[in-house]
Amino acid sequence: MATLTYGPDATTVTIEDRALAHLQYVIFQRFRRHEPFVMTLVTGTGADRQRRSTWMTPGAPVSFSYDSEASQQLDREWLEDLMKQSYSGAGLTYVEGADESADVVAEAGKIVDAAAEAAKAAHPARGRQRATVAAA
């Protein structure tokens, strides 16, 4: 397992080596361009499953630690998918245990849709209010 350490409070997240190598590539590409972005990591299993979203900004400290000395083989298609996600409104999302070829953008969309539905249920009147403009 590998560890991502980020931010002034040194928040750590432990994930699989190969996944972190791909995330490291994307993070470094975005930071190299001085581009902040949102990254969401869904980790753990069962009752220990948690989702953590972080505002990734080039000025914050970040480090990557791997249990293995061997460098990881990077998958170009997976990297392209992750880069595309990092530019989306939902940001970069990694779901531990998901197949890397799975459409993670769609999974992130489901999370956003669920949040929107919950907000709509909490405030049903907001969705119905529309401004109308009378013709002169």
N, C-alpha and C positions, 0 to 999 in steps of 0.2 A: 504494500500500500504506500501511497505517496501523500505528502502533506502540502497544502497551499496555506501560506501565512500571509495575511494582508492587513494593512492599515496600522495606524499608530497604536492601537490596542492589541496588535498582533493576534487577531482572530485567526484560528486555524480550522481547516477542514481537511479530513482525511478521505481520499478517494483512490481508485485504482490507478496504477502508474501510467498505463497507456492513455487513459482519459485525461489525466493531468498534463501529459506531454502535449496533447492536442489543445487543451485549454491554454497552456503556457504559450504555445505558438500564437494563438489568436490574441491573447492579452498583450504579448510583446508587439505584435503588429499594430494593434490599436494604440498602445502607449507610444510606440515609435512615431506615430502620426499625431501625437498629442490629442487623442480622441477619447474622452470619457464615455462610459457605457454602463448599462445595468447587466449584472450577471446573477442568475438564479441557479442555485445548486440544490437538487433534491437528493438527499442522502439517507442512508440507514434502511432498516427493514422493520416491518410490523409496527409495534408501538414506538419504536425508536426512529421512525421515519420523520424527517423534518425538511422544511423548505426554507432556504435562506437567500434573500435577495440583497445584493450589495452594489453600491454605486462605485464602480471601478474608475479611478482617476489617476492619470500619469504621475501626479505628485506624491501619491501615497506609497509607502514601502510595500513591496511584494516579494515573496521568495517561494521557491519550489524545492521540495526535498523528496528524494526518491530512495526507496529501500534497495533498489538494484542499481549497480553501476552501469549496466548495459543501457545504451540509449534505445529509446522506443522507436519502432517503425511507424512513421506517420502516414495516414491514409489521406490522399489528396482530396477525395470526394467528401470525406468527413470534415476536413479542414474548410473546404468551400462552404459546406452547410453551416458550420459553426460561425464562419465569418459573416455569412448572409444573415444569420440570426442576430449577430451582435449589432447589426445596423437596423434591426426591426424595432418597432415600438415596444415590444415585450422584452427586448434585449436577448442576451446569450443565455440559453437554458441548458443545463446538463442534468439529466435524470439518471441517477445511479441504478444500474441493473437493466436499463433500457438497451435494446439493440442499437448499436451506433448507426445502423442504416435506417432506423425508424425515423419517421418524420417528426423531429423534436419541435419544429416550428408549429406543427399541428397540435402537439401536446401542450406547448406554451399557450397556444390560442385557446385551448380548452380551459386552462387555468384562468386566463383573462375573461373568457365568457362566463365562467362560473362566478367570478368576482362581480362582473357586471349584473348578472342575474340576482345575486345576493343584494347588491346595492339597490336594484330596482324593487326588489321585494321589501326592502327596508323603507324605501321612499317611493311608493307607487305613484303619487301625484306628480312627481317631477318628470316622469316620462311622458305624461299627457299634456303638459303645458306647452303651447306653441304660440309664438307671436304671429299676429296676422296684420297685414298692411292693407288698408282700404285703398281702392283705386280712386284717384282724384278726378 
